[in-house]
Amino acid sequence: MPFTADQHEETILGDIGRSLAEMEFEHPPAVTAALRTALESGPVGYLDDEEILRMQSAVGDWLAASYGWRPAAETIRPVPDLVTGFRAILTHFVPEGVPVIVPTPGYMPFLSVPPSINRPAIEVPMIEDGAHWRYDFAGIRAAFAGGARLLVLCNPHNPIGKVAADEELREIERIVAEFDGLVFADEIHAPLVLGERPHVVYAARSERAAAHTITATSASKAFNIPGTKCGQLVFTNPDHLRHWRRVAHWHEHATSVLGVIATEAAYARGRAWLDEIVEDLRETLREAVAALHASAGRTGIGVIEPEATYLLWLDLRDSGLLRDDVSAARAVYDATRIRVTDGADCGRAGAGFVRFNAALPRPRVRAAMERLIRAAEADGPGRGAAGAHGVG
Ligand SMILES: Cc1ncc(COP(=O)(O)O)c(C=O)c1O
C-alpha cells in the first residue's frame, strides 16, 4: 500500500528519490505478518534443507502461475541476493580473464562486478532508434567471436524499462548457441511488467535456451524485500546444476531464513498487493511521462515510457541541465534536490542520462517532475554545458 500524501507532506519539500532500486511503499501485509510470527515463535537459525524445500515450492508455484514455467524444484537454488549470485556464477562458470558481455545501458553491478574478479566486462551499447532501444546483435556476435563466454540478459531491463520482444530473444538464443556461450538471465523485474507485452522467461523458450542459461530471480524487487536476503538461481542445464552443487554450499548458506519466510509469504499471499502496486506505478509513470513529454519543447528532456520496472530513464543530452564539472546525477541533484542514478554508471551508452526511481507515492513523483521541469525550463533546451547528443 503506498504511503499517503499526508505522511509525506514535510518530506516533499526536501530531497526526493533514491539512487537504489527500492520502493518507498509499505510492506505487503502478508510479509509483515509472516516475519512477525516467525520472530515471535522461536529463534531464527541458519538455512536448512526444510527451508530450501519451502522456498523451492513457493518460487516454483509463483513461476508456474505467473509465466507458465515450472522448473523442477531441485533446480531452484538459494542465494542471498542476485549480485552475490552473479558474482558466484562468474567465479564458477567463467574462467579468469575471459570477458562477459553486458548490453548497455546496464544495471551498474553488471559492469563493476566482473572486473573486480578479473573477468573483463565488454560493453555492447544498445541501438537507440527514436522511441526504442534495440539489442546490437552484430555487437554481441562480435564479442562472442572475440572470446567472451557469457551474456548478461537483463529482462525486463534495468535501467531502461524495456521488455524484450520474442523475436529479440530468438535472435539472442541463436547467437549464444552458435558460440556455445552462456546466458545469465536476470529476470528480477518480471512481476513489474506494466505494458501490453508479457514477460517471456528466456530459459523456457526452448531446450536449447534452457541448456545455455542460468536464470536469476527474486521476490525482492516486486515485493520490496531486498533486505531479507533471499534470491534464486535456476539451473536448467543438469551439468550446470551438478557443478553448482559441488561449489555452492557457502553461497547458498548465506541466504537468510527470514528471506525464505518473506518470499513464501509474498508469493503465496501477496499477489493482490502486487496488482495494486503495479496499477499505481502504471498510473504514476504514465502521468510523469506525460508531463515530461508535454514540456519537452521547453526542457529538452527525453523519456521513453517504461514497459516494466518503476524506473524512468531520462535523456538529458538535449537539456541545459548537464554541466562539464560534475556528473549528470550531481547536476540534477544540485538543481532540484532529486536523487537519481548517474547514467554513466550504467555504461558509456548512459552518458547524459539519469535514472529516476519512481516507486514513490504519486505526490512525490509529481513534485519531482515539477522540480525537474522547472529547472530545465530555466536553463532552456540545449543551452547547457553539454547541449548536443553524446556529451556529458
Ligand atoms: C536487474 C537487477 N538485478 C539484481 C538486482 C539486485 O537485487 P537483490 O539484491 O534484491 O537480489 C537488482 C536491484 O535493483 C536489479 O535491478
The ligand as a Tripos MOL2 file, in Angstrom:
@<TRIPOS>MOLECULE
LIG
   16    16     1     0     0
SMALL
NO_CHARGES

@<TRIPOS>ATOM
      1 C1         18.3660   -6.1110  -12.6170 C.3       1 LIG1
      2 C2         18.6840   -6.2870  -11.1670 C.ar      1 LIG1
      3 N1         19.3220   -7.3920  -10.7690 N.ar      1 LIG1
      4 C3         19.6340   -7.6040   -9.4870 C.ar      1 LIG1
      5 C4         19.3180   -6.6830   -8.5160 C.ar      1 LIG1
      6 C5         19.7170   -6.9690   -7.1030 C.3       1 LIG1
      7 O1         18.6200   -7.3070   -6.3530 O.3       1 LIG1
      8 P1         18.7460   -8.1230   -4.9970 P.3       1 LIG1
      9 O2         19.8670   -7.5160   -4.2390 O.co2     1 LIG1
     10 O3         17.4540   -7.8970   -4.3310 O.co2     1 LIG1
     11 O4         18.9490   -9.5320   -5.3370 O.co2     1 LIG1
     12 C6         18.6510   -5.5040   -8.8750 C.ar      1 LIG1
     13 C7         18.3610   -4.4810   -7.8790 C.2       1 LIG1
     14 O5         17.9770   -3.3840   -8.1740 O.2       1 LIG1
     15 C8         18.3110   -5.3100  -10.2370 C.ar      1 LIG1
     16 O6         17.6500   -4.2170  -10.6470 O.3       1 LIG1
@<TRIPOS>BOND
     1     1     2 1
     2     2     3 ar
     3     2    15 ar
     4     3     4 ar
     5     4     5 ar
     6     5     6 1
     7     5    12 ar
     8     6     7 1
     9     7     8 1
    10     8     9 2
    11     8    10 1
    12     8    11 1
    13    12    13 1
    14    12    15 ar
    15    13    14 2
    16    15    16 1
@<TRIPOS>SUBSTRUCTURE
     1 LIG1         1 GROUP 0 **** ****
